[in-house]
Amino acid sequence: MNVKQRGSGWSIKLAFNLYKLFGYKFIYIIMYPVSFFYFIFASNVKKSLKIYYKTLNLEFNNWVYFEHLRMFAMCLCDRFISKYDPSSYTFVYENSKKVSELLDDGTILLFSHFGGWASSSSKPSTTNKINIVMREVILNSIKNIETNIDKTNSNIKIIDQSMGQLAVSIQIANAISNKEVVAIMADRPTSDKYKLRAKFFGKDAFFNKNPFKISYKTRTPILCAFVINTGLQVYKVKSMNLNLDFTLKEDEAIDIAVKQYVKLLEDILLEYPNQWFNFYNFWEKK
């Protein structure tokens, strides 16, 4: 599934340049009018978020909608600013020693379109190479901004899924054989081949079974991580192990692990509902 990244080149470039001139607190303030712009004009986003909050049985009104947009705007800005100035960010890891040990020894890092997942790659808790598997359809104007930022983290590599399945599979296999980290999104299937239906807040939805399939075939452990915005340039990283039962048949083991992940995602969304950024009807049946 291709879902275009929200935001625009002009707003990101403006925020980035203002940050360099006036600092982060000014960005925090300027995101209010920027969010209000999308509050007025992004009616399709409002429609999808209304479905989302209703499914979670949470109140949805104009203020909730605005705050969701503002949180997305802040996390999107952090994605770029953290690459430019990673030292200005704080990431608080639960059980950081254990997380570092797992990442140093190679693991599948399970991300979701939640909070500051992209910012966390700018200041990772490991020196091990992190291979981020993704196919994000972003505007060229946004992509150019990110490309032009001086990236100081040489251990981050993007495995672009647009290269084709064979090329991607080879790069993932090489990374795993080298005991590197492979980071994959679990909450958005990239193709029908990797769709797995599961109950999500009591309704059918599709998830990406590919990271679980890779884990089963290679006997690689999975670390599920949620990067939660808790303040200005501060994120809390909540992580949990997902251990597949390799004594079971592949489909059964994957089904159980996906259900465990979905339960973790449900719990985190009930606590931080405005930090999930899948701006489409996630429960659409087609």
HELIX and SHEET records of a PDB file:
HELIX    1   1 GLY A    9  PHE A   22  1                                  14    
HELIX    2   2 TYR A   24  PHE A   41  1                                  18    
HELIX    3   3 SER A   43  THR A   55  1                                  13    
HELIX    4   4 ASN A   62  TYR A   84  1                                  23    
HELIX    5   5 PRO A   86  SER A   88  5                                   3    
HELIX    6   6 SER A   96  ASP A  104  1                                   9    
HELIX    7   7 TRP A  117  SER A  120  1                                   4    
HELIX    8   8 ASN A  140  ASN A  148  1                                   9    
HELIX    9   9 GLN A  161  MET A  163  5                                   3    
HELIX   10  10 GLN A  165  SER A  177  1                                  13    
HELIX   11  11 ASP A  192  TYR A  194  5                                   3    
HELIX   12  12 ASN A  210  THR A  218  1                                   9    
HELIX   13  13 GLU A  250  GLU A  271  1                                  22    
HELIX   14  14 PRO A  273  GLN A  275  5                                   3    
SHEET    1   A 7 THR A  90  TYR A  93  0                                        
SHEET    2   A 7 VAL A 234  LEU A 242  1                                        
SHEET    3   A 7 ILE A 222  GLY A 231 -1                                        
SHEET    4   A 7 ILE A 108  PHE A 111  1                                        
SHEET    5   A 7 VAL A 181  MET A 185  1                                        
SHEET    6   A 7 ILE A 130  MET A 134  1                                        
SHEET    7   A 7 ILE A 156  ASP A 160  1                                        
SHEET    1   B 2 LYS A 195  PHE A 200  0                                        
SHEET    2   B 2 LYS A 203  ASN A 208 -1                                        
END                                                                             
